[in-house]
Amino acid sequence: PRPRDPDEVHDWLLSLGLVRPQPTWLPHFTPLVEAGRAYSFVDARGERFWCAAERRRGAEAMFEGAHFEPDRPLPEAMAQEDPEAIEVLQREVVRGHLDCTGPIDATEMSHRTGLSKVDVEVAFATLETEGFALRGDFEEDRSEEQGDQFCARRLLVRIHAGTQDRLRKEIEPVSAQDFMRFLLRWQRVTPDTRREGRRSVLSVVEQLQGFELAAGSWEEAILPSRLKGYRPSWLDAHCMSGEVAWGRLTPKVVDEEAKPSRGGSAPSKATPIAFALRGDLPWLLAATRGEAVPTDPGPGAAREVLDLLRERGALFHSELGAASNRLPVEIEEGLWDLVARGLVSADGFQAVRSLLGSRERWSRNTARRRAQRGLRRGTRGSASAEGRWSLFPGANMGDPASLDPDELAEALAEQLLARYGVVFRDLVARETLALPWRDVAWALRRMEARGTVRGGRFVSGFVGEQFALPGAVDALRRTRRMERKGEVVRVSACDPLNLIGIITPGARVPAVRGGEVIYRDGLPIDSAEAVEEAPKEERTAEQGSLL
């Protein structure tokens, strides 16, 4: 600092305890010495320091044999004061320098104060225990040999705030249209960004996990739009290996006054389900269900199947039929009722395909005869290829509410950032979350303070705080510079990228299976306009598909 008058220099000397000679302070320090308000002293090593008159007794205790200039006696009131313990004096000197210096290590602090490195490290540890100082590596290009740095908590908060303000001012927001172009590439649905190969299924699941949509749309539109040459066997391999799990995360709303069904519910491709990495299921359930618990079905096939799974564990479709002596159609309806309630799942996704694709219904007499033969020789079928049915994995993972709220909010914030790259409140309108947005916002602010997330105004036209991954900020800049060439991208109405009325203008499109959303350079258009602009050979095929 550059003090403006002797009084300000005196205040600095009182705050710091002692300081090496400062050339810029000299014009104001000399009058203080002449007035007896400050001293210059030389320690036993011959190093010179300055201190205020009020700090002389402490300096004499810390530096034995120090020679003070001018060596005039202190006023009687100051001379009779007993100095504090040397450890306390050393700690207060270090505290004063930390409070105005910024990040500093023990070597540099020892040079500034004249204290030994060991005494400085002891003072650092005490101040850290008190919560006054924080330990860390606050500057780049530091080697491990240099040791940890320390900084006053109050000053570190100001430094972080200043850094965040500077980073936020560097950001130039993009339009909603460019943001939509960015999202189409971020989720790899444009022709030049789609993934390839079986291992890429895990990348897609990791990005979309927790987002519920119609069961029939996953393999009809969602996965094929992100994976070139998608094959159902790719998904089955990851499900059967235990890496990926599927099921309904949000509990089904059940009408208690409705007449209970004797069997269950007919398999429907519109039933919402989600995929997830099995290791992430505990916090995903806590984030989507909260304290809600799926309700058990009433008396009927679904209840019997649920009791069998709870009693005997995982069972094949044929084993459920044999144990319950129910018709196959009743077992199918019962299983799907449990799926729709979020109570059961299966090893592989082939079980869902079998339920959704089954059109043949056995007659009661034929089914009874086959069931009787099955009791003697074993029921035949493709149940082994479908995997075993079991309780939904989340049902055996304990109480989701027992998770730490801050860790849960940060896990959800990281998932939303992985899905969208940039996150703000309007963007998560289609997410099924039990966690309040304010908890997610607080988690994002903590992540910004750690430097893992950028905060600022990334997309214009939206209110509230916005946060982004550093990689997404660079991708946004590239997208803004990209030439608009009339690129047309089609996604399902169930797709998370159906953001018409949320990000782009227009009325919201219902997220129903079979619907379609078409973007041209990030703006929505209707199907007739898309066919009109397509090349002739593509236009003929498109018109045929529409018919």
C-alpha positions, 0 to 999 in steps of 0.5 A: 500500500501507499499511505497518504499520511503518517497516521495511516503508516502508524495504523499499518504498523499496528496492524502488521506488528513489524515490517521491513523498511518500505521506501514508499513509506519513508516520507511519512515514517520519519515524522513518526520516529521524531514524534516517538510513535515508531521505531527502527530496530536491527536484530541480532542478525543485522536485519532492519525492521520497523515497528510502532511504539506500541509494539516495541515490548513485543519486538524486544521479546521476539528479537533478543539483543535488538538495537532500537533507533532512536533508543529513547525510552517508552512512555511510562504506561507502555514501559510497565506493560508485560509482553504476551507470550512469545508464541502469541506475539509471533502468531499475531505478527503472522496474522497481521501480514496474512490479513493484507498479503494474500496467498503466501508460503512459510518461506516468504512469510519468514523473510517478511517477518524475520521469524524462523520458518518453524515459528511461522509454520506453528503460527500458520497451523494455529491460525488454520485451526482457528479458522482464520487462515486456509491452506491450499495451492492458490497460484499456478506453476508452483512445485511441491517443494515450495510447500503449501500456501496460506491465505486469510479466509476474508481475503480469499473470499474477496479474491474469489469474488474478484476473480469470478467477476472478471471471468463473468465479464469475459463472457459474451452471451449467445442467442437462444438459436445458437444455444440450441445449435450448441445443445444439438452438438453437445448431445451428439444428435447432429450427423457429424457428431453422433457416436459409434460402437457398443461402448458409446452406449455408456456415454449416452446413458451417462449423459441422459441418466435420470431423464424419464421418457416413453419406454417405446421411444428409447430404441425407436428414436433416442438411442438411434439418433445418438449412435450410428448403426445402433443395435439392441444387443449393445444395450443388452450387453451393458444391462446384463453386465450390471453396468446399466439399470433401467426402471421408473424413478418417479413413483406413479400417481395412483388413484386410490378411489379407482376400482382396482384391477385384477391383473395389472396394467397392459404393457404400454410404450408410453410408460415413462422409464429411465436408464442409469449407471447402476452405481448412480442409482442411490442419489438419482432416486433421492433426487427424483423421489425425495421422500415419496415411496412407490405404492404396492398394487392391490390384490391380483397378479401384480401383487402376487408377482411382487410377493414372489420377488420379495420372498424368492428374489430374482425369477425368470418369467416362466418361474413366475408363471409356474409359482403363481399358476397365473396365465402368461397374459396376467403375468405380463400385465402384473409385471408391467404394472410393477414397472409402471409403479417403479417397483421392479426391473429386469436384468436386460432390456429384452424383457421390456421388448418382449412385453411391449411387442407381445401381440399373441394372447393365449386362450385360457384353456391352452395356457392352462394345459401348457402350465400343467405340462410346465409343472411336470417338464418345465415351461418352455419359452425365451425367458432365459434370453430376457433375463430375470425379473427382480425388485428395482435396484433402488428398493434395496439401497437404503433410505435415499434421504440419508444421503448428505443434502449438499453432496446430493445437490452437487451430484444432481448439478453435475448431472445437469451440467453433463446433460446440457453443458449450460444450466439455468432454471428455465432449462430444467423445466422437463426434468422430474426433480424432487430437489428444489432448484435453490439447493441445486443453485447453491451447489453450483455456486460452491462448484464455481467457488472451487473453479470447476464451474463457470458462472455468468450470462451465457445465453441471452433472454433468460433471467436468473443465474447461469452456470456452465462447464469450462468445456461448454464455454469454449464450445459455445464460442465455436458454435457462435462462429459457425456459419449457418448453412440451413442444417436440419436436425430431427428429434423425437418429441420425447427427446430431452432436446424438445425445448420448443417453448422453453428455449426457442419460441413457439408453443410447447410440443407435448412429449408424446411418443411418435411426435417429432421436432425439427430444427433448422439451424437451431430454430423449430420448423414444421415437417412440410417446410422441412420436406420442401427444402430437402433435396429431390431424392430425399423429399420423395422418401420423406413424403412417402414416410409422411404418407 
